[in-house]
Amino acid sequence: DLRQTISDAIAKRDVTGKKRDYLAAIADAASTRQDRYSKSEVKFVATVSIAQIQKQVDQLSKEFRELDTRLQELNWQTELV
């Protein structure tokens, strides 16, 4: 296990948050329900597995929370000079 700097941890947390937000937006867009009033209207079909994407979003959310908690802990333990 390599030690990382605080700035590395902040960067990793930020990237994890961006990935989570991106995948959550995809899952949200894919799960939007389209009401059709007649059979001649275009039918929308999800081409991605919403359950799989949501599982990834959940995992990234967990990683984000763990990184954020560790950074907050380090913040409280670090003395200012």
MDTraj code that builds the backbone (N, CA, C; nanometers):
import mdtraj as md
import numpy as np

residues = "ASP LEU ARG GLN THR ILE SER ASP ALA ILE ALA LYS ARG ASP VAL THR GLY LYS LYS ARG ASP TYR LEU ALA ALA ILE ALA ASP ALA ALA SER THR ARG GLN ASP ARG TYR SER LYS SER GLU VAL LYS PHE VAL ALA THR VAL SER ILE ALA GLN ILE GLN LYS GLN VAL ASP GLN LEU SER LYS GLU PHE ARG GLU LEU ASP THR ARG LEU GLN GLU LEU ASN TRP GLN THR GLU LEU VAL".split()
xyz = np.array([
    [0.0846, -0.1195, 0.0000],
    [0.0000, 0.0000, 0.0000],
    [0.0883, 0.1247, 0.0000],
    [0.0829, 0.1989, -0.1078],
    [0.1631, 0.3197, -0.1187],
    [0.0924, 0.4350, -0.0489],
    [0.1700, 0.5157, 0.0195],
    [0.1121, 0.6333, 0.0844],
    [0.0910, 0.7404, -0.0214],
    [-0.0177, 0.8107, -0.0075],
    [-0.0464, 0.9167, -0.1029],
    [-0.0545, 1.0499, -0.0290],
    [-0.0302, 1.1549, -0.1016],
    [-0.0379, 1.2870, -0.0408],
    [-0.1839, 1.3282, -0.0265],
    [-0.2059, 1.4298, 0.0531],
    [-0.3411, 1.4808, 0.0722],
    [-0.3965, 1.5318, -0.0608],
    [-0.3123, 1.5974, -0.1391],
    [-0.3601, 1.6488, -0.2681],
    [-0.3969, 1.5345, -0.3625],
    [-0.3248, 1.4210, -0.3550],
    [-0.3615, 1.3034, -0.4348],
    [-0.4984, 1.2509, -0.3919],
    [-0.5218, 1.2469, -0.2617],
    [-0.6491, 1.1984, -0.2092],
    [-0.7639, 1.2919, -0.2499],
    [-0.7394, 1.4222, -0.2456],
    [-0.8418, 1.5186, -0.2873],
    [-0.8738, 1.5007, -0.4351],
    [-0.7701, 1.4832, -0.5170],
    [-0.7907, 1.4627, -0.6609],
    [-0.8688, 1.3343, -0.6863],
    [-0.8333, 1.2280, -0.6152],
    [-0.9040, 1.1003, -0.6324],
    [-1.0497, 1.1138, -0.5902],
    [-1.0754, 1.1850, -0.4795],
    [-1.2130, 1.2063, -0.4338],
    [-1.2930, 1.2834, -0.5383],
    [-1.2320, 1.3880, -0.5942],
    [-1.3014, 1.4704, -0.6937],
    [-1.3325, 1.3914, -0.8207],
    [-1.2376, 1.3105, -0.8674],
    [-1.2592, 1.2289, -0.9872],
    [-1.3674, 1.1248, -0.9602],
    [-1.3646, 1.0644, -0.8421],
    [-1.4659, 0.9661, -0.8046],
    [-1.6043, 1.0307, -0.8035],
    [-1.6135, 1.1520, -0.7501],
    [-1.7406, 1.2240, -0.7471],
    [-1.7913, 1.2562, -0.8870],
    [-1.7012, 1.2959, -0.9758],
    [-1.7411, 1.3273, -1.1137],
    [-1.7903, 1.2020, -1.1867],
    [-1.7189, 1.0904, -1.1694],
    [-1.7623, 0.9650, -1.2313],
    [-1.8998, 0.9253, -1.1798],
    [-1.9185, 0.9371, -1.0484],
    [-2.0473, 0.9029, -0.9876],
    [-2.1588, 0.9886, -1.0457],
    [-2.1357, 1.1188, -1.0541],
    [-2.2372, 1.2101, -1.1075],
    [-2.2688, 1.1787, -1.2531],
    [-2.1667, 1.1465, -1.3316],
    [-2.1840, 1.1146, -1.4736],
    [-2.2694, 0.9890, -1.4901],
    [-2.2336, 0.8836, -1.4157],
    [-2.3096, 0.7586, -1.4265],
    [-2.4513, 0.7743, -1.3728],
    [-2.4687, 0.8531, -1.2679],
    [-2.6028, 0.8772, -1.2136],
    [-2.6898, 0.9491, -1.3162],
    [-2.6317, 1.0418, -1.3909],
    [-2.7062, 1.1128, -1.4954],
    [-2.7468, 1.0175, -1.6076],
    [-2.6583, 0.9245, -1.6424],
    [-2.6905, 0.8253, -1.7451],
    [-2.8056, 0.7364, -1.6978],
    [-2.7958, 0.6889, -1.5734],
    [-2.9021, 0.6028, -1.5189],
    [-3.0343, 0.6779, -1.5125],
    [-3.0287, 0.8038, -1.4756],
    [-3.1502, 0.8842, -1.4670],
    [-3.2133, 0.9031, -1.6056],
    [-3.1301, 0.9333, -1.7041],
    [-3.1815, 0.9535, -1.8396],
    [-3.2372, 0.8234, -1.8981],
    [-3.1715, 0.7116, -1.8678],
    [-3.2159, 0.5835, -1.9221],
    [-3.3429, 0.5340, -1.8551],
    [-3.3684, 0.5778, -1.7346],
    [-3.4862, 0.5286, -1.6625],
    [-3.6065, 0.6210, -1.6764],
    [-3.5913, 0.7294, -1.7510],
    [-3.7027, 0.8214, -1.7719],
    [-3.8125, 0.7507, -1.8491],
    [-3.9317, 0.7587, -1.7967],
    [-4.0459, 0.6922, -1.8596],
    [-4.1076, 0.7836, -1.9648],
    [-4.1321, 0.7274, -2.0798],
    [-4.1936, 0.8030, -2.1891],
    [-4.3356, 0.7519, -2.2096],
    [-4.4326, 0.8359, -2.1871],
    [-4.5716, 0.7972, -2.2097],
    [-4.6052, 0.8135, -2.3579],
    [-4.6682, 0.7127, -2.4130],
    [-4.7118, 0.7183, -2.5526],
    [-4.8633, 0.7195, -2.5545],
    [-4.9163, 0.7990, -2.6420],
    [-5.0619, 0.8107, -2.6521],
    [-5.1192, 0.7267, -2.7657],
    [-5.0332, 0.6865, -2.8568],
    [-5.0792, 0.5991, -2.9654],
    [-4.9631, 0.5090, -3.0066],
    [-4.9922, 0.4029, -3.0767],
    [-4.8892, 0.3079, -3.1189],
    [-4.7983, 0.3646, -3.2271],
    [-4.8404, 0.4740, -3.2900],
    [-4.7593, 0.5308, -3.3974],
    [-4.6482, 0.6218, -3.3441],
    [-4.6524, 0.6533, -3.2156],
    [-4.5478, 0.7374, -3.1582],
    [-4.4204, 0.6559, -3.1364],
    [-4.3084, 0.7257, -3.1332],
    [-4.1792, 0.6608, -3.1151],
    [-4.1706, 0.6012, -2.9746],
    [-4.1231, 0.4775, -2.9679],
    [-4.1069, 0.4100, -2.8391],
    [-3.9598, 0.4199, -2.7977],
    [-3.9350, 0.4621, -2.6762],
    [-3.7998, 0.4721, -2.6244],
    [-3.7653, 0.3446, -2.5500],
    [-3.6469, 0.2907, -2.5800],
    [-3.6011, 0.1679, -2.5151],
    [-3.4617, 0.1928, -2.4585],
    [-3.4433, 0.1599, -2.3305],
    [-3.3115, 0.1768, -2.2677],
    [-3.2134, 0.0789, -2.3301],
    [-3.0954, 0.1278, -2.3662],
    [-2.9933, 0.0419, -2.4271],
    [-2.8801, 0.0119, -2.3305],
    [-2.8954, 0.0535, -2.2070],
    [-2.7962, 0.0257, -2.1032],
    [-2.8658, -0.0441, -1.9873],
    [-2.7887, -0.1173, -1.9098],
    [-2.8434, -0.1846, -1.7926],
    [-2.8472, -0.0848, -1.6772],
    [-2.9675, -0.0397, -1.6450],
    [-2.9829, 0.0599, -1.5392],
    [-2.9384, 0.0021, -1.4051],
    [-2.9697, -0.1239, -1.3798],
    [-2.9311, -0.1871, -1.2531],
    [-2.7796, -0.1933, -1.2385],
    [-2.7102, -0.2257, -1.3462],
    [-2.5636, -0.2335, -1.3418],
    [-2.5027, -0.0950, -1.3198],
    [-2.5556, 0.0037, -1.3879],
    [-2.5044, 0.1397, -1.3704],
    [-2.5314, 0.1883, -1.2289],
    [-2.6496, 0.1592, -1.1751],
    [-2.6813, 0.2016, -1.0389],
    [-2.5890, 0.1350, -0.9382],
    [-2.5510, 0.0097, -0.9643],
    [-2.4566, -0.0598, -0.8763],
    [-2.3214, 0.0122, -0.8772],
    [-2.2772, 0.0571, -0.9951],
    [-2.1519, 0.1321, -1.0055],
    [-2.1635, 0.2657, -0.9332],
    [-2.2787, 0.3320, -0.9464],
    [-2.3011, 0.4597, -0.8776],
    [-2.2930, 0.4388, -0.7265],
    [-2.3538, 0.3321, -0.6780],
    [-2.3496, 0.3024, -0.5347],
    [-2.2072, 0.2780, -0.4867],
    [-2.1282, 0.2031, -0.5644],
    [-1.9890, 0.1750, -0.5274],
    [-1.9060, 0.3032, -0.5272],
    [-1.9240, 0.3868, -0.6287],
    [-1.8502, 0.5132, -0.6346],
    [-1.8922, 0.6059, -0.5203],
    [-2.0191, 0.6035, -0.4840],
    [-2.0660, 0.6852, -0.3716],
    [-1.9990, 0.6410, -0.2422],
    [-1.9875, 0.5105, -0.2252],
    [-1.9206, 0.4569, -0.1056],
    [-1.7742, 0.5007, -0.1022],
    [-1.7036, 0.4860, -0.2154],
    [-1.5635, 0.5279, -0.2234],
    [-1.5497, 0.6767, -0.1934],
    [-1.6402, 0.7571, -0.2489],
    [-1.6366, 0.9019, -0.2270],
    [-1.6520, 0.9337, -0.0787],
    [-1.7505, 0.8713, -0.0134],
    [-1.7735, 0.8963, 0.1296],
    [-1.6539, 0.8560, 0.2134],
    [-1.5934, 0.7407, 0.1806],
    [-1.4765, 0.6948, 0.2561],
    [-1.3588, 0.7899, 0.2397],
    [-1.3338, 0.8340, 0.1171],
    [-1.2246, 0.9293, 0.0926],
    [-1.2514, 1.0616, 0.1635],
    [-1.3742, 1.1089, 0.1547],
    [-1.4100, 1.2356, 0.2162],
    [-1.3961, 1.2289, 0.3684],
    [-1.4385, 1.1186, 0.4267],
    [-1.4265, 1.1011, 0.5714],
    [-1.2804, 1.0989, 0.6137],
    [-1.1984, 1.0288, 0.5374],
    [-1.0533, 1.0227, 0.5680],
    [-0.9903, 1.1614, 0.5559],
    [-1.0284, 1.2365, 0.4547],
    [-0.9745, 1.3717, 0.4382],
    [-1.0181, 1.4620, 0.5539],
    [-1.1419, 1.4502, 0.5972],
    [-1.1884, 1.5304, 0.7110],
    [-1.1120, 1.4936, 0.8378],
    [-1.0861, 1.3646, 0.8538],
    [-1.0082, 1.3189, 0.9692],
    [-0.8682, 1.3789, 0.9672],
    [-0.8044, 1.3741, 0.8508],
    [-0.6699, 1.4321, 0.8371],
    [-0.6719, 1.5831, 0.8623],
    [-0.7779, 1.6486, 0.8181],
    [-0.7920, 1.7926, 0.8387],
    [-0.7931, 1.8256, 0.9880],
    [-0.8644, 1.7460, 1.0660],
    [-0.8709, 1.7716, 1.2107],
    [-0.7396, 1.7381, 1.2798],
    [-0.6620, 1.6457, 1.2262],
    [-0.5375, 1.6029, 1.2910],
    [-0.4176, 1.6894, 1.2517],
    [-0.4284, 1.7640, 1.1441],
    [-0.3168, 1.8422, 1.0934],
    [-0.3109, 1.9769, 1.1634],
    [-0.1936, 2.0067, 1.2165],
    [-0.1755, 2.1360, 1.2838],
    [-0.1276, 2.2393, 1.1830],
    [-0.1818, 2.3592, 1.1954],
    [-0.1370, 2.4689, 1.1104],
    [-0.0120, 2.5299, 1.1700],
    [0.0784, 2.5694, 1.0844],
    [0.2029, 2.6289, 1.1315],
    [0.1990, 2.7787, 1.1150],
])
top = md.Topology()
chain = top.add_chain()
for i, resn in enumerate(residues, 1):
    res = top.add_residue(resn, chain, resSeq=i)
    for name in ("N", "CA", "C"):
        top.add_atom(name, md.element.get_by_symbol(name[0]), res)
traj = md.Trajectory(xyz[None], top)
